[in-house]
């Protein structure tokens, strides 16, 4: 079975999920896939696409062991129409828990046939110069694994005559899913006097949670703790406040330092 059209659909506030999916696409032999980056709210507010006879790479970051809520809500509106899907989650070297199973189930419920899944590691949202958590990941080794994963899927597709021959893929996780990130406002970002009002943080935020009229402070009730604004700030003027979130970053740096490797899963095929 030849890939006629490959599409990438991903939510990627700090770019790690997008980087992993693009490398898997290279392994699939697709250098210029169609990309639907749903990170920005203006994109998610548009009518979701309908896929037909496509192969679709679907990716999302893991927040507290679950698929990020904004990604999940949008992906549930996509129509797969029997297209093939590869589902990928990216997590910060702690655990991906129920996220990959959740993403697979979302894809199946949306009408996709899921032929493969993977969990890759990206630098944790809370990682910084003080508390590093999976720094600079995905690194070269991760990207090589992503490329090889793409090649394995391509080989699998070569021997496939029709999507109906895929018997499904088993991935780790539990249902009912664990509780995810709690809702509610929580202030954890300070803006220092180094802020030069460049507005880069506004463009980086996936939730329109930056108040330009009020010193670029964070609108706490919209914030999803992705830290995209902190990582994007060229002046390093956005910092994590002392308190529970910074304490969590310290705990993660101390307890999740041992390197974890990508995990990939290929579906069974009826031959």
C-alpha angles and dihedrals in degrees: 000000000000123000104240095176131009122197129189119208116182148154107216118160094172095031098243096112092049092050092052094048093049090054092050087052090054089053088052088057094250112126097170110035123167107266125207107184105191095183095106117073092225088062093046089051091062124090109278117245129253114228122206125180090349136132107227128193108207119193138176139163122250118244114187093338095310138090109271107268097233092052092046094050093052097042090055088065096055119102115223098184091197095310119149118257137195112199122206133180126191121207137180101250096274108091136306091209110169098352099097093047089047092051091047091051092048089053093048092048088050091058102263127135104226112214101170144008138194143186116209133179127244132175107283117255090237094050115118140146091285099045113023118197116180091334118204094006134179084058130176093284092050092050091049089054090049091050092048090048088056091049092051090052091048090053090048091052093049090066094044121099099183138001091246088071091069110099094194137261128267117220132176122264143092134254126238084050123233118261111277132210113325120246122237140082118293124172112219108139126082124196112214130208088261089079108115095187093247092148096223090127090057092055091047097051114098093200105047086244098145116100104212092180092056105051094285091288118164119260093228099201090060098043118111095187094244091136092215089137092053094049093045097050108108092198094049085232095141113076138170113257123234108264142072097334094049089046088053090051089053091049092049093049090052099041104032100046097110108099117251122200131221117272120210133187129197124202126241118255127211105231 
